[in-house]
Amino acid sequence: MTRGQAAILRFLLICVAWAVGQTLTWGVAGPLGVVIPAALAIGVLVVTADLGRPRAGGGDLKYWRGRRVDDDERRGRWN
């Protein structure tokens, strides 16, 4: 799954969580009518934080923090 696909999936899951929260608080007036859906959406955001990121145990790591990772030492460079 690419980062773009993961971002779209996260967005859809957050929207679904908000909709479920709105459904659960149907007819509730006041700030509670917004707090519960927001809490569910934030919960989904936290739970899906690692979605779309490469796992530590597999694959060849070619890029890290936007820079190419080389197996050989770079001459005259500390970081």
N, C-alpha and C positions, 0 to 999 in steps of 0.2 A: 504494500500500500504506500503510495507516495504521500508526501507532506500535504499536497493540495487536496487529495482525496480524504486524508485524515482530517484536515481542517473543515471540509464540507460535512463529513460525518459528525464531527464534534458539534458543529453549528446546528445540524438537524437534531441531534440528541438533546442539546440545550433547549431548542424550541419545543421539543416534545415534553421535556421536563417542565417547562413553563406552562404549557397547555394543561398538563396533568395537575399542576398546582392551581391553576385558574379553575379547573373543573372541581377540585376538592374544596375550594373556598367559594363556590357559587352561592351568592346571596349574602356573603359576609361583607359588611361595610367597614370602612375605615382602613387604617394602615395594615391590618392583618390580611386584608385582601390582596396586598402586594408583597408582603413579607414572605409568606409561604411559597409562592411561585418563585420569587427571587432566591430563596434559600435552596429550593430544589435545583434551580438552574446553576447556581454556584457550586452545589454538590456535584452535579454532573461535570462541570468544568474541572473541578479538582480530580475527580475519579478518572477522567479521560486525558489527563495531562501527558501521559506517555504514549498516546496513540500516534502512530506514524513515525516514531523514532526508532532507529536501529537498535537491536538488542545487543548486549555486551558480548554474548558468546558466539555470534555467528557472522560470517561474511568477511570480506576484505574491507578494511576501513581505508578509504582513499582521501576523505576530507574530514577535517576537524576544525570547528570554529571558522569555517570559511576558507581555511588554508589547506593546501595539499600536503599530505603526510608522505614523506619520502623515507625509504628504509635506510638509505645511506646518510651519513652525517653531512650537514652543510658546512662548507668551509667558512670559518670566521664569524659564525653566527651563534649567539648564546641561546636564543629561544626559538 
